[in-house]
Amino acid sequence: MTLEERIDLAETRVCTTVFPFLTNHHDTLFGGKAMAIMDEVSFMAATRFCRKRLVTVSSDKINFEKAIPSGSIIEAIARVDSVGRTSLKVKVEIYLEHMYEEGRELAIQGMFTFVALGDDKKPISVTEGLNII
């Protein structure tokens, strides 16, 4: 399997409805909740890519480009962006869909970095044993 094929297979999508318990005092998706969703979906994509124990080591610039109102549907899409020796970066985009309107728009995007850990809690190769050609 090629690296690109493995990246394609690891892409992860999660949809949810923005109910009031996920919102802030402006009745829009709370930023911390959005970041938690992004971290979780990026973790799933990273794990699906390498099937190793991973930890989040950083979140790069997260752009909140559009407020997401309560009553919206969101889709978080995570895709491996780059692969290093012991780490990988996953790009996450959250799309906003208004419940009763056609179309969707990019609302939030960011990048998360993960490191693979061995049983001794030290970094290990993210690609070792994957048979990537």
ROSE-4610 file (N, C-alpha, C; in Angstrom, 1 decimal, always signed):
// ROSE-4610
residu = [M/M/M/T/T/T/L/L/L/E/E/E/E/E/E/R/R/R/I/I/I/D/D/D/L/L/L/A/A/A/E/E/E/T/T/T/R/R/R/V/V/V/C/C/C/T/T/T/T/T/T/V/V/V/F/F/F/P/P/P/F/F/F/L/L/L/T/T/T/N/N/N/H/H/H/H/H/H/D/D/D/T/T/T/L/L/L/F/F/F/G/G/G/G/G/G/K/K/K/A/A/A/M/M/M/A/A/A/I/I/I/M/M/M/D/D/D/E/E/E/V/V/V/S/S/S/F/F/F/M/M/M/A/A/A/A/A/A/T/T/T/R/R/R/F/F/F/C/C/C/R/R/R/K/K/K/R/R/R/L/L/L/V/V/V/T/T/T/V/V/V/S/S/S/S/S/S/D/D/D/K/K/K/I/I/I/N/N/N/F/F/F/E/E/E/K/K/K/A/A/A/I/I/I/P/P/P/S/S/S/G/G/G/S/S/S/I/I/I/I/I/I/E/E/E/A/A/A/I/I/I/A/A/A/R/R/R/V/V/V/D/D/D/S/S/S/V/V/V/G/G/G/R/R/R/T/T/T/S/S/S/L/L/L/K/K/K/V/V/V/K/K/K/V/V/V/E/E/E/I/I/I/Y/Y/Y/L/L/L/E/E/E/H/H/H/M/M/M/Y/Y/Y/E/E/E/E/E/E/G/G/G/R/R/R/E/E/E/L/L/L/A/A/A/I/I/I/Q/Q/Q/G/G/G/M/M/M/F/F/F/T/T/T/F/F/F/V/V/V/A/A/A/L/L/L/G/G/G/D/D/D/D/D/D/K/K/K/K/K/K/P/P/P/I/I/I/S/S/S/V/V/V/T/T/T/E/E/E/G/G/G/L/L/L/N/N/N/I/I/I/I/I/I]
num = [1/1/1/2/2/2/3/3/3/4/4/4/5/5/5/6/6/6/7/7/7/8/8/8/9/9/9/10/10/10/11/11/11/12/12/12/13/13/13/14/14/14/15/15/15/16/16/16/17/17/17/18/18/18/19/19/19/20/20/20/21/21/21/22/22/22/23/23/23/24/24/24/25/25/25/26/26/26/27/27/27/28/28/28/29/29/29/30/30/30/31/31/31/32/32/32/33/33/33/34/34/34/35/35/35/36/36/36/37/37/37/38/38/38/39/39/39/40/40/40/41/41/41/42/42/42/43/43/43/44/44/44/45/45/45/46/46/46/47/47/47/48/48/48/49/49/49/50/50/50/51/51/51/52/52/52/53/53/53/54/54/54/55/55/55/56/56/56/57/57/57/58/58/58/59/59/59/60/60/60/61/61/61/62/62/62/63/63/63/64/64/64/65/65/65/66/66/66/67/67/67/68/68/68/69/69/69/70/70/70/71/71/71/72/72/72/73/73/73/74/74/74/75/75/75/76/76/76/77/77/77/78/78/78/79/79/79/80/80/80/81/81/81/82/82/82/83/83/83/84/84/84/85/85/85/86/86/86/87/87/87/88/88/88/89/89/89/90/90/90/91/91/91/92/92/92/93/93/93/94/94/94/95/95/95/96/96/96/97/97/97/98/98/98/99/99/99/100/100/100/101/101/101/102/102/102/103/103/103/104/104/104/105/105/105/106/106/106/107/107/107/108/108/108/109/109/109/110/110/110/111/111/111/112/112/112/113/113/113/114/114/114/115/115/115/116/116/116/117/117/117/118/118/118/119/119/119/120/120/120/121/121/121/122/122/122/123/123/123/124/124/124/125/125/125/126/126/126/127/127/127/128/128/128/129/129/129/130/130/130/131/131/131/132/132/132/133/133/133]
x = [+0.8/+0.0/+0.9/+0.5/+1.3/+0.9/+1.7/+1.5/+0.1/-0.1/-1.3/-2.6/-2.5/-3.6/-3.9/-2.8/-3.0/-3.6/-3.2/-3.8/-5.2/-5.6/-7.0/-7.8/-7.4/-8.1/-8.3/-7.4/-7.4/-8.3/-8.7/-9.6/-10.8/-11.1/-12.2/-13.1/-14.4/-15.5/-16.4/-16.8/-17.7/-18.7/-20.0/-21.1/-21.8/-22.2/-23.0/-23.9/-24.9/-25.8/-25.4/-25.4/-25.0/-26.2/-26.4/-27.5/-27.0/-28.0/-27.7/-26.6/-26.5/-25.5/-24.1/-23.9/-22.6/-22.3/-23.1/-22.9/-22.5/-22.1/-21.7/-22.8/-22.5/-23.5/-24.0/-23.3/-23.8/-24.6/-24.9/-25.7/-25.0/-23.7/-22.9/-22.0/-21.5/-20.6/-19.5/-19.3/-18.2/-16.9/-15.9/-14.6/-13.9/-14.0/-13.4/-14.0/-15.3/-16.0/-15.5/-15.4/-15.0/-13.6/-12.7/-11.3/-11.3/-12.2/-12.2/-12.7/-13.7/-14.1/-13.0/-12.3/-11.1/-10.0/-9.7/-8.7/-9.1/-10.4/-10.8/-10.8/-11.4/-11.4/-10.0/-9.1/-7.8/-7.0/-7.3/-6.8/-7.2/-8.5/-9.0/-8.3/-8.2/-7.5/-6.1/-5.4/-4.0/-3.8/-4.7/-4.7/-5.0/-6.0/-6.3/-5.2/-4.4/-3.2/-2.2/-1.8/-0.6/-0.9/-2.1/-2.5/-1.5/-1.0/-0.1/-0.7/-0.1/-0.5/+0.0/-0.9/-0.5/-0.9/-0.2/-0.6/-0.6/-1.5/-1.4/-0.3/+0.6/+1.7/+1.5/+0.7/+0.4/-0.8/-1.4/-2.4/-1.8/-1.7/-1.2/-2.4/-2.1/-3.1/-4.5/-5.5/-6.8/-7.6/-8.1/-8.9/-10.3/-11.0/-12.4/-12.9/-13.3/-13.6/-15.1/-15.9/-17.4/-18.0/-18.8/-19.6/-20.6/-20.7/-21.6/-22.8/-24.0/-25.1/-25.7/-26.3/-27.1/-28.1/-28.4/-29.3/-28.7/-27.4/-26.7/-26.2/-25.9/-25.2/-23.7/-22.8/-21.4/-20.8/-19.8/-19.0/-17.6/-16.9/-15.5/-14.7/-13.8/-13.1/-11.6/-11.0/-9.6/-8.8/-7.7/-6.9/-5.4/-4.7/-3.2/-2.6/-1.9/-1.3/+0.2/+0.9/+2.4/+2.8/+3.8/+4.3/+5.8/+6.2/+7.6/+8.1/+9.2/+9.7/+8.8/+8.6/+7.9/+6.6/+6.3/+5.1/+4.4/+3.2/+2.4/+1.5/+1.2/+0.3/-1.0/-2.1/-3.5/-4.2/-4.7/-5.5/-6.9/-7.6/-9.0/-9.8/-10.9/-11.8/-13.2/-13.8/-15.2/-16.1/-17.1/-18.0/-19.3/-19.9/-21.2/-22.3/-23.4/-24.6/-25.7/-26.4/-27.6/-28.7/-29.4/-30.3/-31.3/-31.9/-33.0/-32.6/-31.3/-30.8/-29.9/-29.8/-28.8/-27.4/-26.4/-25.0/-24.4/-23.1/-22.3/-21.1/-20.4/-19.3/-18.3/-17.0/-15.9/-16.0/-16.0/-16.2/-14.9/-14.3/-13.1/-12.1/-10.8/-9.7/-8.5/-7.8/-6.6/-5.8/-4.6/-3.7/-3.3/-3.2/-2.9/-1.7/-0.7/+0.4/+0.4/+0.7/+0.7/+2.0/+2.4/+3.6/+3.2/+3.8/+3.6/+4.5/+3.9/+4.7/+4.7/+5.9/+6.0/+5.6/+5.7/+5.3/+6.1/+7.3/+8.1/+7.8/+6.8/+6.3/+7.3/+8.2/+9.2/+8.7/+9.1/+8.6/+9.2/+8.3/+8.6/+8.2/+8.7/+8.3/+6.8/+6.3/+4.9/+4.6/+5.7/+5.5/+6.1/+6.9/+7.5/+6.4/+6.6/+5.7/+4.5/+4.4/+3.2/+3.3/+4.4/+4.6/+4.2/+4.6/+4.3/+5.3/+4.8/+5.8/+5.8]
y = [-1.2/+0.0/+1.2/+2.2/+3.5/+4.3/+5.3/+6.3/+7.0/+7.4/+8.2/+7.3/+6.0/+5.1/+4.9/+4.8/+4.7/+5.9/+7.1/+8.4/+8.4/+8.0/+8.0/+7.2/+6.0/+5.0/+5.5/+6.4/+6.9/+8.1/+8.7/+9.9/+9.6/+10.5/+10.2/+11.4/+11.1/+12.1/+11.8/+12.9/+12.8/+13.9/+13.6/+14.6/+14.6/+15.8/+16.0/+17.2/+17.2/+18.4/+19.3/+20.6/+21.5/+21.9/+21.1/+21.4/+22.5/+23.1/+24.2/+23.8/+22.6/+22.3/+22.4/+22.5/+22.7/+24.1/+25.0/+26.4/+27.3/+28.5/+29.5/+30.5/+31.6/+32.7/+33.4/+33.2/+33.8/+32.8/+31.6/+30.6/+30.0/+30.0/+29.4/+28.4/+27.5/+26.4/+26.9/+26.5/+26.9/+26.5/+27.4/+27.1/+25.9/+25.7/+24.6/+23.2/+23.2/+22.0/+21.7/+22.8/+22.6/+22.0/+22.5/+22.0/+20.5/+20.2/+18.8/+17.9/+18.3/+17.5/+17.3/+18.4/+18.3/+17.4/+17.5/+16.6/+15.1/+14.9/+13.5/+12.9/+13.7/+13.2/+13.1/+14.0/+13.9/+12.7/+12.4/+11.2/+9.9/+9.9/+8.7/+8.5/+9.6/+9.5/+9.1/+9.6/+9.3/+7.8/+7.4/+6.0/+5.0/+5.4/+4.6/+4.5/+5.6/+5.6/+4.6/+4.7/+3.9/+2.8/+2.7/+1.7/+1.5/+2.7/+2.7/+3.6/+3.4/+4.3/+5.7/+6.7/+8.1/+9.0/+10.1/+11.2/+12.5/+13.4/+14.7/+15.5/+16.1/+16.9/+18.4/+18.7/+20.1/+20.3/+21.5/+21.9/+23.2/+23.3/+24.5/+25.5/+26.5/+27.6/+27.0/+27.4/+27.0/+28.2/+28.2/+29.4/+29.2/+30.0/+30.1/+31.1/+30.6/+31.5/+31.9/+31.1/+31.3/+30.8/+31.6/+31.1/+30.1/+29.0/+27.9/+28.0/+28.4/+28.6/+27.3/+27.4/+26.2/+25.8/+24.5/+24.0/+23.7/+23.8/+23.5/+22.0/+21.6/+20.3/+20.6/+19.9/+20.1/+18.7/+18.8/+17.7/+18.0/+17.2/+17.4/+16.3/+16.8/+15.9/+16.0/+14.8/+14.8/+14.0/+14.5/+13.8/+14.0/+12.9/+13.0/+13.9/+14.9/+15.9/+15.6/+15.2/+14.9/+13.8/+13.1/+12.0/+12.1/+12.1/+12.2/+10.8/+10.8/+9.5/+9.0/+9.8/+9.4/+10.2/+11.1/+12.0/+12.1/+12.6/+12.9/+14.0/+14.8/+15.9/+15.6/+16.0/+15.8/+17.1/+17.4/+18.6/+18.3/+19.2/+19.0/+20.3/+20.0/+21.0/+20.7/+21.8/+21.6/+22.4/+21.7/+22.4/+22.6/+23.7/+24.1/+23.9/+23.3/+23.1/+23.7/+24.6/+25.1/+24.0/+23.7/+22.6/+22.6/+23.7/+23.8/+24.5/+24.5/+25.2/+24.3/+24.4/+23.6/+24.2/+23.4/+23.8/+23.7/+24.0/+24.0/+24.9/+25.3/+26.2/+25.8/+26.1/+25.9/+26.9/+26.4/+27.2/+27.3/+26.1/+26.1/+25.1/+25.5/+24.5/+24.7/+23.6/+23.5/+22.3/+22.2/+21.1/+20.6/+19.3/+18.6/+17.7/+17.6/+16.8/+15.7/+14.5/+13.3/+12.6/+12.0/+11.2/+9.8/+8.8/+7.4/+7.0/+6.3/+5.8/+4.3/+3.8/+2.4/+2.1/+0.8/+0.4/+1.1/+1.5/+2.3/+3.8/+4.2/+5.6/+6.5/+5.9/+6.6/+6.6/+7.7/+7.8/+6.6/+6.1/+5.0/+5.5/+4.7/+5.0/+4.9/+5.9/+5.8/+4.9/+4.6/+3.8/+2.4/+2.1/+0.8/-0.3/-1.3/-2.4/-2.2/-1.0/-0.7/-1.2/-1.6/-2.0/-1.0/+0.2/+1.3/+1.3/+1.4/+1.4/+2.8]
z = [+0.0/+0.0/+0.0/-0.8/-0.8/+0.4/+0.7/+1.8/+1.5/+0.3/+0.0/+0.1/-0.2/+0.0/+1.5/+2.3/+3.7/+4.3/+3.8/+4.3/+3.9/+2.7/+2.3/+3.2/+3.5/+4.3/+5.7/+6.2/+7.6/+7.8/+6.7/+6.8/+7.6/+8.6/+9.5/+9.5/+9.5/+9.5/+10.6/+11.4/+12.5/+12.3/+12.4/+12.3/+13.7/+14.0/+15.2/+15.1/+15.9/+16.0/+17.1/+16.9/+17.9/+18.8/+19.9/+20.8/+21.8/+22.5/+23.4/+24.5/+24.9/+26.0/+25.4/+24.1/+23.5/+23.2/+23.6/+23.2/+24.4/+24.0/+24.9/+25.1/+25.8/+26.1/+24.8/+23.7/+22.4/+21.6/+22.2/+21.6/+20.3/+20.4/+19.3/+19.9/+19.1/+19.6/+20.4/+21.6/+22.5/+21.9/+21.9/+21.3/+21.9/+23.2/+23.8/+23.4/+23.2/+22.7/+21.2/+20.4/+19.1/+19.1/+19.9/+20.0/+20.5/+21.4/+21.9/+20.8/+20.0/+18.8/+17.8/+17.6/+16.6/+17.1/+18.4/+19.0/+18.8/+19.1/+19.1/+17.7/+16.7/+15.4/+14.8/+15.1/+14.6/+15.2/+16.5/+17.1/+16.4/+16.1/+15.4/+14.0/+13.3/+12.0/+12.1/+13.1/+13.3/+13.7/+14.6/+15.0/+13.9/+13.1/+11.9/+10.9/+10.8/+9.9/+10.4/+11.6/+12.1/+13.0/+13.6/+14.6/+15.7/+16.2/+17.4/+18.5/+19.7/+20.8/+20.5/+20.6/+20.2/+21.4/+21.4/+22.3/+21.5/+21.9/+21.3/+21.9/+21.0/+21.6/+21.3/+20.3/+20.1/+19.2/+19.3/+18.3/+17.8/+16.5/+15.8/+15.8/+15.1/+15.0/+14.6/+15.4/+15.1/+14.7/+13.5/+12.9/+13.1/+13.9/+14.0/+13.0/+11.9/+10.8/+10.7/+11.3/+11.2/+12.5/+13.2/+14.3/+13.9/+14.8/+14.5/+15.5/+15.0/+15.9/+16.4/+17.5/+18.1/+17.0/+16.9/+16.0/+14.6/+14.5/+13.3/+13.3/+12.1/+11.9/+11.6/+12.2/+11.9/+11.5/+10.6/+10.2/+10.4/+11.2/+11.4/+10.5/+9.7/+8.8/+9.1/+9.5/+9.8/+8.8/+8.4/+7.4/+7.7/+7.7/+7.9/+6.9/+7.4/+6.5/+6.2/+7.2/+7.0/+8.0/+7.6/+8.5/+8.7/+10.0/+10.3/+10.8/+11.5/+12.0/+13.2/+14.2/+15.4/+15.5/+14.6/+14.8/+13.4/+13.5/+12.3/+12.6/+11.6/+11.7/+11.0/+11.7/+11.1/+11.0/+9.8/+9.6/+9.8/+10.5/+10.8/+10.3/+9.6/+9.2/+9.7/+10.3/+10.7/+9.8/+9.2/+8.3/+8.9/+8.7/+9.2/+8.2/+8.6/+7.8/+8.6/+8.0/+8.7/+8.5/+9.5/+9.6/+8.4/+8.0/+7.1/+5.8/+5.5/+4.3/+3.5/+2.2/+1.4/+1.6/+1.4/+1.4/+2.7/+2.7/+3.9/+3.7/+4.8/+4.7/+5.7/+5.4/+6.3/+7.5/+8.7/+9.9/+10.7/+10.9/+11.8/+11.1/+11.3/+10.8/+11.7/+11.8/+12.6/+12.3/+13.0/+12.8/+14.2/+14.3/+15.5/+15.2/+16.2/+16.1/+17.1/+16.7/+17.6/+17.5/+18.6/+18.7/+19.1/+18.4/+18.8/+19.9/+20.9/+22.1/+22.2/+22.6/+22.9/+24.3/+24.6/+26.0/+27.1/+26.8/+27.7/+27.8/+27.0/+27.0/+26.2/+25.5/+24.7/+23.2/+22.4/+21.0/+20.2/+19.3/+18.4/+17.0/+16.0/+14.6/+14.3/+13.6/+13.3/+12.0/+11.3/+10.0/+10.1/+11.1/+11.2/+11.2/+10.3/+10.3/+9.4/+8.7/+7.9/+6.5/+6.0/+4.6/+3.6/+3.9/+2.9/+1.8/+0.6/-0.6/-1.2]
